[in-house]
Amino acid sequence: MRRRGQRMYSKQAARQHPKIYIYDRKRNSHNLVVNAEGSNLSPSFSPDGKKLLYSSTVGGNADIYEMRLSDGDTKQLTTLPSTEVQPSYASDGQSFVYTGDKVRAGRPSIYRYNFATANAALISTAGYAASPQLSLDGQRLAYLNGRKAAVMTLSTGHVINLAETGLDEPARLSPSGQYAIYPTRQSNLGGPVSGQSSQNGGSLVIHSLAGNTSYAISSKTGGVVRSPIWGR
């Protein structure tokens, strides 16, 4: 995840637990911000850039924490005896979505945590659901639906299953919320998606949610294309 001029990431060195860093592009510096014992993963900047969410096993099970970047003050937000990971803020900063398996271990679902009430509500999906992201207007949810990249309209529960990516990666919504992008091994070299395997092994697919059309952009250098992020 990133904010203007900065990018946040988790890194695991040999024989060490994963730590979270912020890369400052202007200063070309990598600043360690989370070094708790355990696995520290899935960082997400708050909309105002003053806080971050992340998951950590510092307490045993994976739970979600929020840190104030100005002084490092940290709060544990989930305390369930299950796995809570992949937090992502809503654009208004009043809530966030995350993946949890409190109903059935190893069978993740998506929840929305409200800061005002300190409660989380299940977002109803069919079966395995993970890697959630809300659109900026809060009307859509992009996620991994089983092995498929999918987008849900939250007001109706209508789901568009875009494709089985072959990479277990979700779609990511554009700032306008009108497009979704996802990586796949199942598209042609440029042009409309046809289900044929790319000869270079990896492509990005941009899907118009309004027009229900898709276009593939293939890697010209080979290898697997993963984890695209929209600019603003």
Phi and psi restraints in degrees (value plus and minus 20) as a CYANA .aco file:
   2 ARG   PHI    -170.0  -130.0
   2 ARG   PSI     140.9   180.9
   3 ARG   PHI    -146.8  -106.8
   3 ARG   PSI     158.4   198.4
   4 ARG   PHI     -76.9   -36.9
   4 ARG   PSI     100.4   140.4
   5 GLY   PHI      58.7    98.7
   5 GLY   PSI     -20.9    19.1
   6 GLN   PHI    -157.4  -117.4
   6 GLN   PSI     132.9   172.9
   7 ARG   PHI    -155.7  -115.7
   7 ARG   PSI     120.6   160.6
   8 MET   PHI    -132.9   -92.9
   8 MET   PSI     121.6   161.6
   9 TYR   PHI    -174.3  -134.3
   9 TYR   PSI     142.1   182.1
  10 SER   PHI    -128.4   -88.4
  10 SER   PSI     118.1   158.1
  11 LYS   PHI    -156.1  -116.1
  11 LYS   PSI     115.9   155.9
  12 GLN   PHI    -139.2   -99.2
  12 GLN   PSI      93.7   133.7
  13 ALA   PHI    -103.4   -63.4
  13 ALA   PSI     146.0   186.0
  14 ALA   PHI     -77.7   -37.7
  14 ALA   PSI     110.0   150.0
  15 ARG   PHI      40.2    80.2
  15 ARG   PSI       6.9    46.9
  16 GLN   PHI    -149.7  -109.7
  16 GLN   PSI     139.8   179.8
  17 HIS   PHI     -99.7   -59.7
  17 HIS   PSI     134.3   174.3
  18 PRO   PHI     -82.2   -42.2
  18 PRO   PSI     115.3   155.3
  19 LYS   PHI    -141.2  -101.2
  19 LYS   PSI     138.5   178.5
  20 ILE   PHI    -129.4   -89.4
  20 ILE   PSI     112.9   152.9
  21 TYR   PHI    -144.9  -104.9
  21 TYR   PSI     136.3   176.3
  22 ILE   PHI    -136.3   -96.3
  22 ILE   PSI     104.4   144.4
  23 TYR   PHI    -115.3   -75.3
  23 TYR   PSI     102.4   142.4
  24 ASP   PHI    -119.4   -79.4
  24 ASP   PSI      91.5   131.5
  25 ARG   PHI     -85.5   -45.5
  25 ARG   PSI     -59.5   -19.5
  26 LYS   PHI     -85.6   -45.6
  26 LYS   PSI     -60.5   -20.5
  27 ARG   PHI    -112.6   -72.6
  27 ARG   PSI     -27.7    12.3
  28 ASN   PHI      32.0    72.0
  28 ASN   PSI      26.8    66.8
  29 SER   PHI    -142.7  -102.7
  29 SER   PSI     130.1   170.1
  30 HIS   PHI    -135.7   -95.7
  30 HIS   PSI      91.0   131.0
  31 ASN   PHI    -126.7   -86.7
  31 ASN   PSI     103.8   143.8
  32 LEU   PHI     -94.1   -54.1
  32 LEU   PSI     104.5   144.5
  33 VAL   PHI    -138.4   -98.4
  33 VAL   PSI     -46.6    -6.6
  34 VAL   PHI    -150.2  -110.2
  34 VAL   PSI      96.9   136.9
  35 ASN   PHI    -152.2  -112.2
  35 ASN   PSI      13.6    53.6
  36 ALA   PHI     -91.4   -51.4
  36 ALA   PSI     130.3   170.3
  37 GLU   PHI     -83.6   -43.6
  37 GLU   PSI     115.6   155.6
  38 GLY   PHI      94.4   134.4
  38 GLY   PSI    -193.4  -153.4
  39 SER   PHI    -110.5   -70.5
  39 SER   PSI      98.5   138.5
  40 ASN   PHI    -131.4   -91.4
  40 ASN   PSI      92.2   132.2
  41 LEU   PHI    -158.9  -118.9
  41 LEU   PSI     150.6   190.6
  42 SER   PHI      35.7    75.7
  42 SER   PSI      33.3    73.3
  43 PRO   PHI     -91.3   -51.3
  43 PRO   PSI     127.1   167.1
  44 SER   PHI    -163.2  -123.2
  44 SER   PSI     103.6   143.6
  45 PHE   PHI     -91.8   -51.8
  45 PHE   PSI     123.1   163.1
  46 SER   PHI     -89.7   -49.7
  46 SER   PSI     138.6   178.6
  47 PRO   PHI     -76.8   -36.8
  47 PRO   PSI     -53.1   -13.1
  48 ASP   PHI    -108.0   -68.0
  48 ASP   PSI     -21.0    19.0
  49 GLY   PHI      54.8    94.8
  49 GLY   PSI     -12.0    28.0
  50 LYS   PHI    -114.0   -74.0
  50 LYS   PSI     -35.8     4.2
  51 LYS   PHI    -155.2  -115.2
  51 LYS   PSI     148.7   188.7
  52 LEU   PHI    -161.6  -121.6
  52 LEU   PSI     128.7   168.7
  53 LEU   PHI    -123.8   -83.8
  53 LEU   PSI     128.8   168.8
  54 TYR   PHI    -180.8  -140.8
  54 TYR   PSI     144.2   184.2
  55 SER   PHI    -125.6   -85.6
  55 SER   PSI     127.9   167.9
  56 SER   PHI    -171.2  -131.2
  56 SER   PSI     126.4   166.4
  57 THR   PHI    -120.2   -80.2
  57 THR   PSI       2.2    42.2
  58 VAL   PHI     -78.7   -38.7
  58 VAL   PSI     -49.9    -9.9
  59 GLY   PHI    -116.0   -76.0
  59 GLY   PSI     -15.1    24.9
  60 GLY   PHI      97.9   137.9
  60 GLY   PSI    -102.5   -62.5
  61 ASN   PHI     -96.8   -56.8
  61 ASN   PSI     138.0   178.0
  62 ALA   PHI     -92.9   -52.9
  62 ALA   PSI     100.1   140.1
  63 ASP   PHI    -146.8  -106.8
  63 ASP   PSI     151.3   191.3
  64 ILE   PHI    -126.5   -86.5
  64 ILE   PSI     115.5   155.5
  65 TYR   PHI    -145.0  -105.0
  65 TYR   PSI     133.3   173.3
  66 GLU   PHI    -142.7  -102.7
  66 GLU   PSI     110.4   150.4
  67 MET   PHI    -137.0   -97.0
  67 MET   PSI     116.2   156.2
  68 ARG   PHI    -106.8   -66.8
  68 ARG   PSI      99.5   139.5
  69 LEU   PHI     -89.9   -49.9
  69 LEU   PSI     -45.2    -5.2
  70 SER   PHI     -85.5   -45.5
  70 SER   PSI     -53.8   -13.8
  71 ASP   PHI    -156.4  -116.4
  71 ASP   PSI     -18.6    21.4
  72 GLY   PHI      59.6    99.6
  72 GLY   PSI     -16.0    24.0
  73 ASP   PHI     -78.9   -38.9
  73 ASP   PSI     108.7   148.7
  74 THR   PHI    -147.1  -107.1
  74 THR   PSI     117.6   157.6
  75 LYS   PHI    -142.5  -102.5
  75 LYS   PSI     117.6   157.6
  76 GLN   PHI    -107.5   -67.5
  76 GLN   PSI     103.0   143.0
  77 LEU   PHI    -117.5   -77.5
  77 LEU   PSI     -50.9   -10.9
  78 THR   PHI    -136.6   -96.6
  78 THR   PSI     124.0   164.0
  79 THR   PHI    -155.1  -115.1
  79 THR   PSI       4.2    44.2
  80 LEU   PHI     -98.8   -58.8
  80 LEU   PSI     132.2   172.2
  81 PRO   PHI    -101.7   -61.7
  81 PRO   PSI      32.5    72.5
  82 SER   PHI    -169.3  -129.3
  82 SER   PSI    -189.6  -149.6
  83 THR   PHI    -124.4   -84.4
  83 THR   PSI     101.3   141.3
  84 GLU   PHI    -142.1  -102.1
  84 GLU   PSI      98.9   138.9
  85 VAL   PHI    -163.7  -123.7
  85 VAL   PSI     157.1   197.1
  86 GLN   PHI      37.3    77.3
  86 GLN   PSI      30.9    70.9
  87 PRO   PHI     -92.6   -52.6
  87 PRO   PSI     127.8   167.8
  88 SER   PHI    -169.5  -129.5
  88 SER   PSI     102.4   142.4
  89 TYR   PHI     -85.3   -45.3
  89 TYR   PSI     127.3   167.3
  90 ALA   PHI     -94.9   -54.9
  90 ALA   PSI     136.4   176.4
  91 SER   PHI     -86.6   -46.6
  91 SER   PSI     -42.0    -2.0
  92 ASP   PHI    -108.0   -68.0
  92 ASP   PSI     -24.0    16.0
  93 GLY   PHI      52.9    92.9
  93 GLY   PSI     -14.8    25.2
  94 GLN   PHI    -109.2   -69.2
  94 GLN   PSI     -32.2     7.8
  95 SER   PHI    -176.0  -136.0
  95 SER   PSI     153.7   193.7
  96 PHE   PHI    -170.6  -130.6
  96 PHE   PSI     137.7   177.7
  97 VAL   PHI    -126.4   -86.4
  97 VAL   PSI     133.3   173.3
  98 TYR   PHI    -176.2  -136.2
  98 TYR   PSI     150.6   190.6
  99 THR   PHI    -124.7   -84.7
  99 THR   PSI     112.9   152.9
 100 GLY   PHI    -163.9  -123.9
 100 GLY   PSI     137.2   177.2
 101 ASP   PHI    -145.3  -105.3
 101 ASP   PSI      18.6    58.6
 102 LYS   PHI     -89.3   -49.3
 102 LYS   PSI     -45.0    -5.0
 103 VAL   PHI     -95.9   -55.9
 103 VAL   PSI     -62.0   -22.0
 104 ARG   PHI    -171.8  -131.8
 104 ARG   PSI      99.5   139.5
 105 ALA   PHI     -77.4   -37.4
 105 ALA   PSI     113.1   153.1
 106 GLY   PHI      59.1    99.1
 106 GLY   PSI     -16.8    23.2
 107 ARG   PHI    -144.6  -104.6
 107 ARG   PSI      61.3   101.3
 108 PRO   PHI     -90.4   -50.4
 108 PRO   PSI     130.3   170.3
 109 SER   PHI    -152.8  -112.8
 109 SER   PSI     151.2   191.2
 110 ILE   PHI    -128.6   -88.6
 110 ILE   PSI     116.2   156.2
 111 TYR   PHI    -146.2  -106.2
 111 TYR   PSI     137.5   177.5
 112 ARG   PHI    -142.2  -102.2
 112 ARG   PSI     100.1   140.1
 113 TYR   PHI    -116.7   -76.7
 113 TYR   PSI     108.9   148.9
 114 ASN   PHI    -122.6   -82.6
 114 ASN   PSI     101.5   141.5
 115 PHE   PHI     -83.7   -43.7
 115 PHE   PSI     -55.3   -15.3
 116 ALA   PHI     -85.3   -45.3
 116 ALA   PSI     -58.0   -18.0
 117 THR   PHI    -121.9   -81.9
 117 THR   PSI     -32.6     7.4
 118 ALA   PHI      38.8    78.8
 118 ALA   PSI       9.8    49.8
 119 ASN   PHI    -140.3  -100.3
 119 ASN   PSI     133.7   173.7
 120 ALA   PHI    -137.8   -97.8
 120 ALA   PSI     118.3   158.3
 121 ALA   PHI    -138.0   -98.0
 121 ALA   PSI     121.6   161.6
 122 LEU   PHI     -91.6   -51.6
 122 LEU   PSI     113.1   153.1
 123 ILE   PHI    -113.2   -73.2
 123 ILE   PSI      97.9   137.9
 124 SER   PHI     -88.9   -48.9
 124 SER   PSI      99.7   139.7
 125 THR   PHI    -154.8  -114.8
 125 THR   PSI     144.5   184.5
 126 ALA   PHI    -114.1   -74.1
 126 ALA   PSI      91.2   131.2
 127 GLY   PHI      53.8    93.8
 127 GLY   PSI    -169.1  -129.1
 128 TYR   PHI     -80.3   -40.3
 128 TYR   PSI     108.1   148.1
 129 ALA   PHI    -166.1  -126.1
 129 ALA   PSI     113.8   153.8
 130 ALA   PHI    -175.9  -135.9
 130 ALA   PSI     155.4   195.4
 131 SER   PHI      34.7    74.7
 131 SER   PSI      36.5    76.5
 132 PRO   PHI     -99.4   -59.4
 132 PRO   PSI     130.9   170.9
 133 GLN   PHI    -168.4  -128.4
 133 GLN   PSI     110.0   150.0
 134 LEU   PHI    -108.5   -68.5
 134 LEU   PSI     126.0   166.0
 135 SER   PHI     -89.8   -49.8
 135 SER   PSI     141.5   181.5
 136 LEU   PHI     -82.0   -42.0
 136 LEU   PSI     -53.0   -13.0
 137 ASP   PHI    -105.1   -65.1
 137 ASP   PSI     -20.9    19.1
 138 GLY   PHI      54.8    94.8
 138 GLY   PSI     -12.3    27.7
 139 GLN   PHI    -111.1   -71.1
 139 GLN   PSI     -41.2    -1.2
 140 ARG   PHI    -147.2  -107.2
 140 ARG   PSI     135.5   175.5
 141 LEU   PHI    -148.2  -108.2
 141 LEU   PSI     102.0   142.0
 142 ALA   PHI    -117.2   -77.2
 142 ALA   PSI     120.1   160.1
 143 TYR   PHI    -183.8  -143.8
 143 TYR   PSI     155.1   195.1
 144 LEU   PHI    -117.2   -77.2
 144 LEU   PSI      93.4   133.4
 145 ASN   PHI    -122.3   -82.3
 145 ASN   PSI      74.3   114.3
 146 GLY   PHI      48.5    88.5
 146 GLY   PSI    -135.5   -95.5
 147 ARG   PHI    -127.7   -87.7
 147 ARG   PSI      -9.4    30.6
 148 LYS   PHI    -129.6   -89.6
 148 LYS   PSI     120.6   160.6
 149 ALA   PHI     -90.8   -50.8
 149 ALA   PSI     112.1   152.1
 150 ALA   PHI    -163.0  -123.0
 150 ALA   PSI     138.4   178.4
 151 VAL   PHI    -153.8  -113.8
 151 VAL   PSI     109.3   149.3
 152 MET   PHI    -130.9   -90.9
 152 MET   PSI     117.3   157.3
 153 THR   PHI    -106.2   -66.2
 153 THR   PSI      93.4   133.4
 154 LEU   PHI     -86.1   -46.1
 154 LEU   PSI     -52.9   -12.9
 155 SER   PHI     -88.2   -48.2
 155 SER   PSI     -47.7    -7.7
 156 THR   PHI    -134.4   -94.4
 156 THR   PSI     -38.7     1.3
 157 GLY   PHI      59.4    99.4
 157 GLY   PSI     -14.4    25.6
 158 HIS   PHI     -90.1   -50.1
 158 HIS   PSI     112.3   152.3
 159 VAL   PHI    -136.2   -96.2
 159 VAL   PSI     111.7   151.7
 160 ILE   PHI    -123.1   -83.1
 160 ILE   PSI      92.2   132.2
 161 ASN   PHI    -106.2   -66.2
 161 ASN   PSI      90.6   130.6
 162 LEU   PHI     -96.4   -56.4
 162 LEU   PSI     -72.8   -32.8
 163 ALA   PHI    -194.9  -154.9
 163 ALA   PSI     136.6   176.6
 164 GLU   PHI    -104.2   -64.2
 164 GLU   PSI      92.5   132.5
 165 THR   PHI     -96.8   -56.8
 165 THR   PSI     -42.7    -2.7
 166 GLY   PHI      58.8    98.8
 166 GLY   PSI     -18.1    21.9
 167 LEU   PHI    -146.0  -106.0
 167 LEU   PSI     -20.6    19.4
 168 ASP   PHI      33.9    73.9
 168 ASP   PSI      23.6    63.6
 169 GLU   PHI    -139.0   -99.0
 169 GLU   PSI     125.0   165.0
 170 PRO   PHI    -103.5   -63.5
 170 PRO   PSI     150.9   190.9
 171 ALA   PHI     -98.9   -58.9
 171 ALA   PSI     139.2   179.2
 172 ARG   PHI    -147.7  -107.7
 172 ARG   PSI     113.6   153.6
 173 LEU   PHI    -104.4   -64.4
 173 LEU   PSI     122.5   162.5
 174 SER   PHI     -90.0   -50.0
 174 SER   PSI     141.6   181.6
 175 PRO   PHI     -75.7   -35.7
 175 PRO   PSI     -52.0   -12.0
 176 SER   PHI     -96.6   -56.6
 176 SER   PSI     -38.6     1.4
 177 GLY   PHI      58.2    98.2
 177 GLY   PSI     -15.6    24.4
 178 GLN   PHI    -113.6   -73.6
 178 GLN   PSI     -32.4     7.6
 179 TYR   PHI    -152.2  -112.2
 179 TYR   PSI     131.8   171.8
 180 ALA   PHI    -146.2  -106.2
 180 ALA   PSI     123.5   163.5
 181 ILE   PHI    -144.9  -104.9
 181 ILE   PSI     121.2   161.2
 182 TYR   PHI    -171.8  -131.8
 182 TYR   PSI     131.7   171.7
 183 PRO   PHI    -107.2   -67.2
 183 PRO   PSI     131.8   171.8
 184 THR   PHI    -177.0  -137.0
 184 THR   PSI     139.5   179.5
 185 ARG   PHI    -124.2   -84.2
 185 ARG   PSI     -11.3    28.7
 186 GLN   PHI    -137.1   -97.1
 186 GLN   PSI      24.1    64.1
 187 SER   PHI    -161.1  -121.1
 187 SER   PSI     143.2   183.2
 188 ASN   PHI    -100.4   -60.4
 188 ASN   PSI     154.9   194.9
 189 LEU   PHI     -98.1   -58.1
 189 LEU   PSI      71.6   111.6
 190 GLY   PHI      52.5    92.5
 190 GLY   PSI     137.8   177.8
 191 GLY   PHI      67.8   107.8
 191 GLY   PSI    -198.8  -158.8
 192 PRO   PHI     -80.9   -40.9
 192 PRO   PSI     127.3   167.3
 193 VAL   PHI     -89.6   -49.6
 193 VAL   PSI     116.2   156.2
 194 SER   PHI    -149.6  -109.6
 194 SER   PSI     -23.4    16.6
 195 GLY   PHI      68.5   108.5
 195 GLY   PSI     -23.0    17.0
 196 GLN   PHI     -98.9   -58.9
 196 GLN   PSI     129.3   169.3
 197 SER   PHI     -94.7   -54.7
 197 SER   PSI     117.3   157.3
 198 SER   PHI     -90.9   -50.9
 198 SER   PSI     115.2   155.2
 199 GLN   PHI     -88.9   -48.9
 199 GLN   PSI     -40.3    -0.3
 200 ASN   PHI    -112.5   -72.5
 200 ASN   PSI     -25.1    14.9
 201 GLY   PHI      73.3   113.3
 201 GLY   PSI     -29.0    11.0
 202 GLY   PHI    -181.1  -141.1
 202 GLY   PSI     123.8   163.8
 203 SER   PHI    -165.2  -125.2
 203 SER   PSI     141.6   181.6
 204 LEU   PHI    -128.4   -88.4
 204 LEU   PSI     116.8   156.8
 205 VAL   PHI    -134.4   -94.4
 205 VAL   PSI     106.8   146.8
 206 ILE   PHI    -123.4   -83.4
 206 ILE   PSI     103.4   143.4
 207 HIS   PHI    -136.8   -96.8
 207 HIS   PSI     107.4   147.4
 208 SER   PHI    -102.5   -62.5
 208 SER   PSI      97.6   137.6
 209 LEU   PHI     -94.4   -54.4
 209 LEU   PSI     -43.6    -3.6
 210 ALA   PHI    -102.4   -62.4
 210 ALA   PSI     -64.0   -24.0
 211 GLY   PHI    -113.7   -73.7
 211 GLY   PSI     -28.9    11.1
 212 ASN   PHI      35.9    75.9
 212 ASN   PSI      21.5    61.5
 213 THR   PHI    -142.9  -102.9
 213 THR   PSI     134.0   174.0
 214 SER   PHI    -150.3  -110.3
 214 SER   PSI     130.3   170.3
 215 TYR   PHI    -158.3  -118.3
 215 TYR   PSI     113.1   153.1
 216 ALA   PHI    -120.3   -80.3
 216 ALA   PSI     117.3   157.3
 217 ILE   PHI    -137.7   -97.7
 217 ILE   PSI      92.4   132.4
 218 SER   PHI    -115.8   -75.8
 218 SER   PSI     130.8   170.8
 219 SER   PHI     -87.5   -47.5
 219 SER   PSI     112.9   152.9
 220 LYS   PHI    -112.0   -72.0
 220 LYS   PSI     -28.2    11.8
 221 THR   PHI    -130.3   -90.3
 221 THR   PSI     -18.9    21.1
 222 GLY   PHI      64.4   104.4
 222 GLY   PSI    -199.3  -159.3
 223 GLY   PHI      66.3   106.3
 223 GLY   PSI     158.6   198.6
 224 VAL   PHI    -117.1   -77.1
 224 VAL   PSI     110.0   150.0
 225 VAL   PHI    -114.3   -74.3
 225 VAL   PSI     111.5   151.5
 226 ARG   PHI    -162.0  -122.0
 226 ARG   PSI     138.2   178.2
 227 SER   PHI      30.1    70.1
 227 SER   PSI      38.6    78.6
 228 PRO   PHI     -90.1   -50.1
 228 PRO   PSI     131.6   171.6
 229 ILE   PHI    -152.5  -112.5
 229 ILE   PSI     112.1   152.1
 230 TRP   PHI     -94.8   -54.8
 230 TRP   PSI     124.0   164.0
 231 GLY   PHI    -107.6   -67.6
 231 GLY   PSI     149.3   189.3
